[in-house]
Amino acid sequence: SQAFDGVFASLLVSYLEDPTRLLEEIHRIVRPGGRILISSPKRDADLSSLFREMMNELTAAGASKLFGDTIGGSFEEAQRNYLNEAARLVDIEESGRFRFRDPDELKLLARDAGFSNIRTQLSLGSPPQTAILHATRP
């Protein structure tokens, strides 16, 4: 209890059946004044846009030289495989095993768990594809 200054949970809450339970546990383990940062793909996120932007950044950074054939084929093949897996999120959501979350949903989760100074923003891509929440434990 109250052992941590902060918690970062990137893209985690979307996979949880009961994200309220996670936020309550985070509230328990974060010290007063501690901060949390949580993110989730927003509803109607354009996963192909995220993919293209990420691949452009990796390509510009010389990722193909870093990864080459060590990741089960060419860098281009790895890019296609990643996009195929990302596209499956829509199928997973339809089956109830994943949920895109908008900023207002993240705010409610944090408020209900007892956090304060709750702020959200959209980020990651143009247009933004991810909801990000910052909050503090009182």
C-alpha positions in Angstrom: 0.0 0.0 0.0 1.1 3.5 -0.9 4.5 2.2 -2.0 4.8 3.8 -5.4 5.2 7.4 -6.7 3.4 6.6 -9.9 2.0 4.0 -12.3 2.2 3.9 -16.1 -0.3 1.6 -17.9 0.0 2.0 -21.6 -2.8 0.4 -23.7 -3.6 -2.0 -20.8 -7.1 -1.1 -19.7 -8.6 -1.9 -23.1 -7.8 -5.6 -22.5 -9.3 -5.9 -19.1 -12.8 -7.2 -18.3 -12.9 -5.1 -15.1 -10.7 -2.0 -15.5 -12.3 -0.5 -12.3 -10.6 -3.1 -10.3 -7.2 -2.2 -11.8 -7.7 1.5 -11.1 -8.7 0.7 -7.5 -5.6 -1.4 -7.0 -3.4 1.4 -8.5 -5.1 3.9 -6.1 -4.2 1.6 -3.2 -0.5 1.2 -4.2 0.2 4.8 -5.2 1.3 7.2 -2.5 -0.7 10.4 -1.8 0.4 12.9 -4.4 1.4 10.0 -6.7 0.5 10.1 -10.4 -0.9 7.8 -12.9 -0.7 7.8 -16.7 -3.0 5.5 -18.6 -3.6 5.2 -22.3 -6.1 3.4 -24.6 -6.8 3.5 -28.3 -9.8 5.7 -28.7 -13.0 4.6 -30.3 -12.8 4.6 -34.1 -9.0 4.7 -34.0 -7.5 4.5 -37.4 -5.1 1.6 -36.7 -3.7 1.8 -40.2 -2.7 5.4 -39.7 -0.9 4.5 -36.4 0.8 1.7 -38.3 1.9 4.0 -41.2 3.3 6.6 -38.8 5.1 4.1 -36.7 6.6 2.4 -39.8 7.7 5.8 -41.2 9.5 6.6 -38.0 11.1 3.1 -37.8 12.2 3.3 -41.4 13.7 6.8 -41.0 15.5 5.5 -37.9 17.1 2.7 -39.9 15.1 -0.1 -38.2 15.5 -2.5 -41.2 19.3 -2.4 -40.5 18.6 -3.2 -36.8 16.0 -5.9 -37.4 16.9 -7.3 -40.9 16.0 -10.9 -41.1 16.2 -11.6 -37.4 12.5 -11.1 -36.9 11.3 -14.0 -39.0 11.6 -12.4 -42.5 12.2 -9.0 -44.0 11.4 -5.8 -42.3 8.6 -5.2 -44.8 7.0 -8.6 -44.0 7.2 -7.7 -40.3 5.3 -4.4 -41.0 2.5 -6.3 -42.8 2.2 -8.8 -40.0 2.0 -6.1 -37.4 -0.8 -4.4 -39.4 -2.7 -7.7 -39.7 -2.5 -8.2 -35.9 -3.6 -4.6 -35.2 -6.6 -5.0 -37.4 -7.7 -8.0 -35.3 -8.4 -5.6 -32.4 -11.8 -4.8 -34.1 -12.6 -8.5 -34.1 -11.5 -8.9 -30.5 -13.7 -5.9 -29.5 -16.7 -7.4 -31.2 -16.2 -10.6 -29.2 -16.0 -8.6 -25.9 -12.3 -9.2 -25.2 -11.1 -5.7 -26.0 -12.6 -2.2 -25.6 -11.5 1.0 -27.2 -11.8 3.8 -24.6 -12.5 7.5 -25.1 -11.2 10.2 -22.8 -14.5 10.6 -20.9 -14.5 6.8 -20.2 -11.0 7.0 -18.8 -12.0 10.0 -16.6 -14.9 8.1 -15.1 -12.7 5.1 -14.3 -10.2 7.3 -12.5 -12.8 9.4 -10.7 -14.6 6.3 -9.5 -11.3 4.9 -8.2 -10.7 8.0 -6.1 -8.2 9.9 -8.2 -8.2 13.7 -8.6 -6.7 16.4 -10.8 -7.8 14.2 -13.7 -6.9 15.4 -17.2 -7.2 13.7 -20.5 -5.9 14.4 -24.0 -5.8 12.8 -27.4 -2.4 11.9 -28.8 -0.4 9.6 -31.0 -0.9 10.4 -34.6 -2.6 13.0 -36.8 -5.4 12.9 -36.2 -4.9 11.6 -32.7 -5.6 7.9 -32.1 -5.1 7.4 -28.4 -6.7 8.7 -25.3 -4.3 9.5 -22.5 -5.2 10.1 -18.9 -3.1 11.8 -16.2 -4.4 11.8 -12.6 -3.2 12.2 -9.0 -3.9 10.3 -5.8 -5.2 12.8 -3.2 
